[in-house]
Amino acid sequence: MVAQARGASGDRRKWIIGIGAVVVVAALVVGGVLWTIADRNKTEGKVISPGESTSALAGDVIQKRDGVAVTVGKAGAKATIDVYADFLCPICGEFEKQYKGQIEQAVNDGKLQVRYHMVPLLTQRSSPPGYSLDSANAALAAADAGKFLQYHDALFANQPEEGKRGYDKAQLIELGKNVGITDPAFAQTVNAGTYDQQLNTAFQQIENDPKLAQDFGGGQTGFGTPTVTANGSIVSWQDPDWLKKVTG
């Protein structure tokens, strides 16, 4: 009887320990799910601040939208580059960190004009989809208000992670206010997606342009971001002296 009682007691302890282990595992799973959701949505409610990373352009630098491209620079600059980028593209973010200051200096010195092409390459790579297109449209609206580069720099300085939540239209509109846009047409353009169709059409043309195709190795070629061109040819921006070579 004693042996049987001990056996029953031992089985009960095993059962309790087993239940406890299941509860711990379940708590870890729930906690992991909650953390994953919170991490994925960490841009929600965030104010996109211009901060100190936005451009300090000289007074005679012109920012002008031409279709879905935006030219930034002084009249008479001897060199022009075209930059193709996506606001969600992490490598584009690295490109901005590495060369933003040098490009801005060359623009302020009157040596360089930059034609920016914000392409919705990664539209399906945010959660929910659409941030690449929404941000590109908002940047063009900012160009209409003469604040493209300030807006562009702020979005890259606060770049969301690929595969996670971007910024919604209300946040993009608030950023416009933070960089000094007061024209109500800006918010209307952001909300309406005024330039969406033009951006998508231009992207299809860019994606199929053989002059913009790159070799990614392994037999893979195609368009990718960032892409920089000068005089109709792709520039290897991984070369630390590429900008000096372009501006002379």
VOPAGU-2260 file (C-alpha; in pm, 1 decimal, decimal comma):
REM VOPAGU-2260
SITE   aa  ch    i         X         Y         Z
SITE  MET   A    0       0,0       0,0       0,0
SITE  VAL   A    1     282,0     238,5      87,8
SITE  ALA   A    2     455,3     162,2    -240,0
SITE  GLN   A    3     130,8     217,8    -425,8
SITE  ALA   A    4      74,4     550,1    -245,2
SITE  ARG   A    5     425,9     663,8    -331,9
SITE  GLY   A    6     371,9     566,2    -692,8
SITE  ALA   A    7      46,9     760,7    -709,3
SITE  SER   A    8     211,4    1062,4    -547,5
SITE  GLY   A    9     502,8    1046,2    -794,9
SITE  ASP   A   10     268,1    1024,7   -1091,0
SITE  ARG   A   11      77,9    1327,1    -962,3
SITE  ARG   A   12     400,9    1526,2    -927,9
SITE  LYS   A   13     497,7    1433,0   -1283,5
SITE  TRP   A   14     153,5    1540,5   -1402,4
SITE  ILE   A   15     181,1    1875,2   -1221,4
SITE  ILE   A   16     534,0    1931,3   -1353,8
SITE  GLY   A   17     413,5    1842,8   -1703,4
SITE  ILE   A   18     124,1    2089,7   -1681,9
SITE  GLY   A   19     363,6    2355,2   -1552,3
SITE  ALA   A   20     599,1    2299,6   -1843,2
SITE  VAL   A   21     312,4    2331,6   -2090,5
SITE  VAL   A   22     202,3    2657,5   -1925,5
SITE  VAL   A   23     557,6    2796,9   -1944,0
SITE  VAL   A   24     590,3    2699,9   -2310,8
SITE  ALA   A   25     250,1    2851,1   -2390,0
SITE  ALA   A   26     347,4    3174,1   -2213,0
SITE  LEU   A   27     671,0    3190,0   -2409,7
SITE  VAL   A   28     484,4    3134,0   -2736,2
SITE  VAL   A   29     225,3    3402,4   -2655,1
SITE  GLY   A   30     499,4    3639,8   -2543,7
SITE  GLY   A   31     692,9    3572,8   -2862,4
SITE  VAL   A   32     386,8    3637,3   -3076,3
SITE  LEU   A   33     310,3    3961,9   -2893,2
SITE  TRP   A   34     673,4    4075,5   -2926,4
SITE  THR   A   35     672,6    3990,3   -3297,6
SITE  ILE   A   36     354,3    4189,6   -3356,2
SITE  ALA   A   37     486,8    4484,5   -3155,0
SITE  ASP   A   38     819,4    4475,6   -3339,3
SITE  ARG   A   39     648,2    4455,3   -3677,4
SITE  ASN   A   40     425,3    4752,4   -3593,6
SITE  LYS   A   41     680,6    4969,2   -3413,9
SITE  THR   A   42     628,6    5262,0   -3653,6
SITE  GLU   A   43     263,1    5286,0   -3551,9
SITE  GLY   A   44     190,3    5622,6   -3391,4
SITE  LYS   A   45     550,2    5738,5   -3439,5
SITE  VAL   A   46     614,1    6099,0   -3535,4
SITE  ILE   A   47     862,6    6114,7   -3824,1
SITE  SER   A   48    1104,8    6381,8   -3714,2
SITE  PRO   A   49    1319,4    6576,7   -3961,9
SITE  GLY   A   50    1590,0    6582,4   -3695,2
SITE  GLU   A   51    1937,8    6709,0   -3775,2
SITE  SER   A   52    1990,2    6481,5   -4072,6
SITE  THR   A   53    1789,1    6685,0   -4321,5
SITE  SER   A   54    1964,4    6884,6   -4588,4
SITE  ALA   A   55    2093,4    7239,6   -4547,5
SITE  LEU   A   56    2061,4    7356,9   -4904,2
SITE  ALA   A   57    2202,9    7683,3   -5033,4
SITE  GLY   A   58    1943,7    7947,1   -5111,0
SITE  ASP   A   59    1989,9    7926,3   -5488,1
SITE  VAL   A   60    1948,2    7549,9   -5508,2
SITE  ILE   A   61    1637,3    7465,8   -5708,9
SITE  GLN   A   62    1407,2    7171,6   -5633,6
SITE  LYS   A   63    1179,2    7102,2   -5928,2
SITE  ARG   A   64     946,7    6813,7   -6008,9
SITE  ASP   A   65     942,4    6695,3   -6369,5
SITE  GLY   A   66     682,5    6421,3   -6401,5
SITE  VAL   A   67     782,7    6166,2   -6138,1
SITE  ALA   A   68    1148,2    6273,9   -6122,0
SITE  VAL   A   69    1274,1    6559,2   -5906,6
SITE  THR   A   70    1580,3    6766,8   -5997,6
SITE  VAL   A   71    1779,4    6924,2   -5716,8
SITE  GLY   A   72    2069,4    7157,7   -5792,6
SITE  LYS   A   73    2185,9    7494,0   -5918,1
SITE  ALA   A   74    2138,6    7613,9   -6271,6
SITE  GLY   A   75    2452,0    7555,6   -6478,0
SITE  ALA   A   76    2589,3    7265,2   -6274,6
SITE  LYS   A   77    2834,0    7081,0   -6502,0
SITE  ALA   A   78    2747,8    6728,6   -6387,1
SITE  THR   A   79    2417,1    6547,5   -6344,0
SITE  ILE   A   80    2342,8    6211,9   -6187,8
SITE  ASP   A   81    2021,5    6011,9   -6174,1
SITE  VAL   A   82    1948,8    5826,6   -5850,3
SITE  TYR   A   83    1688,3    5549,6   -5848,0
SITE  ALA   A   84    1583,0    5451,8   -5498,2
SITE  ASP   A   85    1300,5    5313,6   -5285,6
SITE  PHE   A   86    1223,7    5457,1   -4941,8
SITE  LEU   A   87    1193,3    5103,2   -4801,3
SITE  CYS   A   88    1514,9    4971,5   -4957,1
SITE  PRO   A   89    1774,1    4912,8   -4680,7
SITE  ILE   A   90    2069,6    4941,7   -4920,1
SITE  CYS   A   91    1929,7    5275,8   -5038,6
SITE  GLY   A   92    1931,9    5381,1   -4674,8
SITE  GLU   A   93    2298,5    5284,4   -4650,6
SITE  PHE   A   94    2373,0    5475,6   -4971,0
SITE  GLU   A   95    2214,4    5785,4   -4817,7
SITE  LYS   A   96    2411,4    5752,8   -4494,9
SITE  GLN   A   97    2737,5    5711,2   -4682,4
SITE  TYR   A   98    2703,8    5976,1   -4953,7
SITE  LYS   A   99    2436,6    6225,2   -4850,6
SITE  GLY   A  100    2687,5    6478,3   -4717,7
SITE  GLN   A  101    2914,2    6458,5   -5021,9
SITE  ILE   A  102    2623,1    6490,1   -5264,6
SITE  GLU   A  103    2478,5    6785,1   -5073,4
SITE  GLN   A  104    2815,6    6961,5   -5074,5
SITE  ALA   A  105    2858,5    6911,9   -5449,3
SITE  VAL   A  106    2504,3    7045,5   -5504,6
SITE  ASN   A  107    2565,9    7351,7   -5284,9
SITE  ASP   A  108    2896,7    7415,5   -5463,3
SITE  GLY   A  109    2714,8    7424,0   -5796,5
SITE  LYS   A  110    2904,6    7120,8   -5927,1
SITE  LEU   A  111    2617,1    6875,5   -5936,1
SITE  GLN   A  112    2250,4    6837,5   -6017,1
SITE  VAL   A  113    2069,5    6527,3   -5894,9
SITE  ARG   A  114    1762,4    6377,8   -6057,8
SITE  TYR   A  115    1581,7    6166,0   -5800,2
SITE  HIS   A  116    1357,2    5880,9   -5913,9
SITE  MET   A  117    1167,2    5729,4   -5621,1
SITE  VAL   A  118    1050,6    5390,6   -5745,1
SITE  PRO   A  119     789,5    5162,2   -5581,8
SITE  LEU   A  120    1005,4    4851,5   -5619,5
SITE  LEU   A  121     922,4    4711,9   -5274,1
SITE  THR   A  122     553,4    4802,6   -5255,9
SITE  GLN   A  123     463,7    4445,3   -5157,6
SITE  ARG   A  124     744,4    4423,9   -4901,5
SITE  SER   A  125     586,3    4627,1   -4622,3
SITE  SER   A  126     314,3    4506,3   -4383,9
SITE  PRO   A  127      56,9    4607,9   -4490,4
SITE  PRO   A  128     175,7    4649,4   -4850,6
SITE  GLY   A  129     191,1    4992,5   -5010,3
SITE  TYR   A  130     444,6    5199,5   -4818,5
SITE  SER   A  131     693,0    5229,9   -5107,2
SITE  LEU   A  132     424,4    5374,7   -5333,4
SITE  ASP   A  133     266,4    5595,4   -5066,0
SITE  SER   A  134     600,6    5745,4   -4965,3
SITE  ALA   A  135     707,4    5803,5   -5327,1
SITE  ASN   A  136     378,6    5982,7   -5395,8
SITE  ALA   A  137     418,6    6192,1   -5079,8
SITE  ALA   A  138     774,2    6287,7   -5178,9
SITE  LEU   A  139     649,3    6418,2   -5513,4
SITE  ALA   A  140     383,7    6617,6   -5329,5
SITE  ALA   A  141     663,2    6759,0   -5111,8
SITE  ALA   A  142     850,1    6852,3   -5430,8
SITE  ASP   A  143     547,2    7051,4   -5542,6
SITE  ALA   A  144     582,1    7245,0   -5218,2
SITE  GLY   A  145     957,6    7297,9   -5268,7
SITE  LYS   A  146    1052,8    7062,9   -4984,4
SITE  PHE   A  147    1147,0    6742,4   -5161,5
SITE  LEU   A  148    1498,8    6690,8   -5028,5
SITE  GLN   A  149    1405,9    6778,5   -4671,0
SITE  TYR   A  150    1122,9    6526,2   -4690,6
SITE  HIS   A  151    1336,6    6266,4   -4867,1
SITE  ASP   A  152    1613,1    6291,7   -4606,6
SITE  ALA   A  153    1370,1    6264,0   -4315,1
SITE  LEU   A  154    1214,8    5945,4   -4455,5
SITE  PHE   A  155    1555,2    5783,2   -4495,4
SITE  ALA   A  156    1668,7    5901,3   -4152,2
SITE  ASN   A  157    1360,9    5729,5   -4004,3
SITE  GLN   A  158    1351,0    5437,5   -4247,0
SITE  PRO   A  159    1121,1    5150,1   -4149,5
SITE  GLU   A  160    1240,7    4792,1   -4185,0
SITE  GLU   A  161    1163,3    4591,6   -4495,8
SITE  GLY   A  162     890,5    4335,8   -4425,1
SITE  LYS   A  163     740,9    4540,5   -4142,8
SITE  ARG   A  164     496,9    4829,1   -4109,8
SITE  GLY   A  165     588,2    5147,6   -4293,5
SITE  TYR   A  166     422,9    5483,4   -4224,5
SITE  ASP   A  167      59,6    5552,5   -4301,9
SITE  LYS   A  168     -68,7    5852,7   -4492,1
SITE  ALA   A  169    -151,8    6046,3   -4175,0
SITE  GLN   A  170     211,2    6011,2   -4062,6
SITE  LEU   A  171     338,2    6113,5   -4406,1
SITE  ILE   A  172     116,7    6422,2   -4395,2
SITE  GLU   A  173     239,7    6508,9   -4046,4
SITE  LEU   A  174     599,0    6488,6   -4169,4
SITE  GLY   A  175     510,0    6740,5   -4438,4
SITE  LYS   A  176     406,9    6984,1   -4167,7
SITE  ASN   A  177     727,4    6912,6   -3977,4
SITE  VAL   A  178     944,9    7007,9   -4275,5
SITE  GLY   A  179     751,9    7330,3   -4324,6
SITE  ILE   A  180     483,2    7246,4   -4581,4
SITE  THR   A  181     173,8    7458,8   -4523,8
SITE  ASP   A  182     -11,8    7421,5   -4855,0
SITE  PRO   A  183    -328,5    7208,6   -4799,5
SITE  ALA   A  184    -276,4    7062,6   -5148,2
SITE  PHE   A  185       3,6    6849,2   -4999,6
SITE  ALA   A  186    -232,1    6649,7   -4775,2
SITE  GLN   A  187    -485,0    6620,7   -5055,0
SITE  THR   A  188    -221,2    6476,8   -5288,6
SITE  VAL   A  189     -99,4    6228,0   -5027,2
SITE  ASN   A  190    -450,4    6108,3   -4941,9
SITE  ALA   A  191    -558,6    6082,4   -5305,5
SITE  GLY   A  192    -245,5    5902,6   -5426,2
SITE  THR   A  193    -234,7    6156,7   -5706,0
SITE  TYR   A  194      91,3    6035,7   -5857,7
SITE  ASP   A  195      43,3    5661,8   -5797,8
SITE  GLN   A  196     -43,2    5571,4   -6154,7
SITE  GLN   A  197     239,9    5780,6   -6297,8
SITE  LEU   A  198     485,0    5622,9   -6053,6
SITE  ASN   A  199     376,4    5270,8   -6143,6
SITE  THR   A  200     396,2    5343,4   -6516,1
SITE  ALA   A  201     741,3    5497,9   -6481,7
SITE  PHE   A  202     858,4    5204,5   -6270,7
SITE  GLN   A  203     754,6    4954,9   -6539,1
SITE  GLN   A  204     956,5    5151,3   -6794,2
SITE  ILE   A  205    1256,2    5173,5   -6560,2
SITE  GLU   A  206    1240,7    4803,4   -6474,5
SITE  ASN   A  207    1245,0    4710,2   -6842,6
SITE  ASP   A  208    1513,3    4957,0   -6949,9
SITE  PRO   A  209    1821,3    4753,9   -7054,1
SITE  LYS   A  210    2045,9    5052,5   -6977,3
SITE  LEU   A  211    1947,2    5021,9   -6609,9
SITE  ALA   A  212    1997,1    4646,0   -6584,3
SITE  GLN   A  213    2274,4    4524,5   -6354,8
SITE  ASP   A  214    2451,9    4192,4   -6315,4
SITE  PHE   A  215    2381,2    4049,3   -5970,6
SITE  GLY   A  216    2588,3    3737,5   -6026,8
SITE  GLY   A  217    2477,9    3379,8   -6069,5
SITE  GLY   A  218    2332,5    3462,5   -6408,1
SITE  GLN   A  219    2083,8    3709,0   -6257,4
SITE  THR   A  220    2043,3    4047,7   -6421,2
SITE  GLY   A  221    1782,1    4318,9   -6384,2
SITE  PHE   A  222    1698,4    4646,2   -6220,4
SITE  GLY   A  223    1765,8    4705,1   -5853,1
SITE  THR   A  224    1791,6    4988,2   -5605,1
SITE  PRO   A  225    1988,8    5194,3   -5551,7
SITE  THR   A  226    2100,2    5259,7   -5907,1
SITE  VAL   A  227    2306,6    5565,7   -5996,8
SITE  THR   A  228    2372,6    5677,9   -6352,3
SITE  ALA   A  229    2580,1    5955,1   -6507,9
SITE  ASN   A  230    2584,1    6039,7   -6878,2
SITE  GLY   A  231    2352,4    5747,4   -6944,9
SITE  SER   A  232    2577,3    5484,9   -6784,6
SITE  ILE   A  233    2551,6    5306,4   -6451,0
SITE  VAL   A  234    2797,6    5432,7   -6191,1
SITE  SER   A  235    2959,6    5192,8   -5946,1
SITE  TRP   A  236    2873,3    5379,6   -5626,5
SITE  GLN   A  237    3061,3    5119,5   -5423,1
SITE  ASP   A  238    3375,6    5295,3   -5545,8
SITE  PRO   A  239    3441,6    5554,5   -5272,0
SITE  ASP   A  240    3569,5    5801,8   -5533,5
SITE  TRP   A  241    3275,4    5770,4   -5772,6
SITE  LEU   A  242    3138,4    6118,2   -5700,3
SITE  LYS   A  243    3475,2    6288,2   -5750,4
SITE  LYS   A  244    3508,0    6111,2   -6084,2
SITE  VAL   A  245    3161,9    6232,7   -6189,1
SITE  THR   A  246    3209,9    6596,0   -6081,7
SITE  GLY   A  247    3570,5    6614,9   -6203,8
